[in-house]
Amino acid sequence: MEKIACYQLLPLITFSLHIVFTYFFTPAHSSLDTFLYGGCSQIKYIPDSQYESNLNSLLTSLVNAATYSNYNKYTIMGSSRNDVVYGLYQCRADLAMPDCASCVARAVSQLGPLCSQTCGGAVQLEGCFVKYDNASFIGVEDKTVVMKKCGPSDGDNADDEMSRRDAMLGGLNGAGGAFRVGGSADVQGVAQCVGDLNMGQCQDCLTEAIRRLKTECGGAAFGDMFLAKCYARYSTSGAHAYARSNHGSSHSESEKTFAIIIGLLAGVGLLIIFLTFVSRMFRRNGK
Ligand SMILES: *[C@@H]1O[C@H](CO)[C@@H](O)[C@H](O)[C@H]1NC(C)=O
């Protein structure tokens, strides 16, 4: 009986391992976690200070909030005015919740080594943005260029594609809302504001980002224009595919958890087989 039970486990184990390998060794979330830029303030805080503990509560709050919302802001008050820390995160508005949460967690984990003991820091991954500082920046429009990247020249079909790019960007500028996508198969664009801006500030910021994108990335196959509180990006002919929402096409966190559990079960199964084998060896030797 015991022997049969063990052998019956084998197909299950093979199947489980297949799932584990498929899910763990295909980088389902890697595109959303791609690092785009980061920055830190010059001033450092004192280690083990109240500010440090407030900052840790802030970052924890951001990671937790990202499990149920695409945007949130927090202010952690200290006993002294000097210990106040402000922070927010913004996920790409079309991300599913587990993807937003894992992106923000990844961004926060990168802020630690990137901005070691600095009063302020920010990081933008493909799927999300996280920023904290001891000076209030929440609700403040900021059109500083923080990251600009223009692709190589679009080549032969440039004129035609650039006119469609300009039309698409014009559409994005007029679209309204804090998150905008546009274009067709060969010319795509995306634009987004951080959620603390009001409609007017957001439109003003995006108008500037789109204007710069058009003029500074003229003729480029793709372009990224990240201002401090908004961004606009475009891509032609699939030159630079943006991370899309993972609905249906990829693996969610819960599926990963499922894979981990199955993996553990497979491990236990292998252990049982091993132990059965060993005990049989001993019994044989005992005779
Ligand atoms: C931020 O912290 C630094 C260092 O403690 C301090 O010099 C600066 O005034 C603080 N800024 C604000 C807005 O509190």
The ligand as an SDF file (V2000), in Angstrom:
LIG
                    3D

 14 14  0  0  0  0  0  0  0  0999 V2000
   15.0070   68.2820    6.2160 C   0  0  0  0  0  0  0  0  0  0  0  0
   16.0240   67.7810    7.0650 O   0  0  0  0  0  0  0  0  0  0  0  0
   17.2330   68.5100    7.0290 C   0  0  0  0  0  0  0  0  0  0  0  0
   18.2530   67.7870    7.8860 C   0  0  0  0  0  0  0  0  0  0  0  0
   17.7610   67.4780    9.1430 O   0  0  0  0  0  0  0  0  0  0  0  0
   16.9970   69.9490    7.4510 C   0  0  0  0  0  0  0  0  0  0  0  0
   18.1920   70.6860    7.3350 O   0  0  0  0  0  0  0  0  0  0  0  0
   15.9180   70.5680    6.5790 C   0  0  0  0  0  0  0  0  0  0  0  0
   15.6060   71.8540    7.0480 O   0  0  0  0  0  0  0  0  0  0  0  0
   14.6660   69.6940    6.6110 C   0  0  0  0  0  0  0  0  0  0  0  0
   13.6630   70.2560    5.7480 N   0  0  0  0  0  0  0  0  0  0  0  0
   12.4200   70.5060    6.1740 C   0  0  0  0  0  0  0  0  0  0  0  0
   11.5040   71.1070    5.1730 C   0  0  0  0  0  0  0  0  0  0  0  0
   12.0480   70.2510    7.2960 O   0  0  0  0  0  0  0  0  0  0  0  0
  1  2  1  0
  1 10  1  0
  2  3  1  0
  3  4  1  0
  3  6  1  0
  4  5  1  0
  6  7  1  0
  6  8  1  0
  8  9  1  0
  8 10  1  0
 10 11  1  0
 11 12  1  0
 12 13  1  0
 12 14  2  0
M  END
$$$$
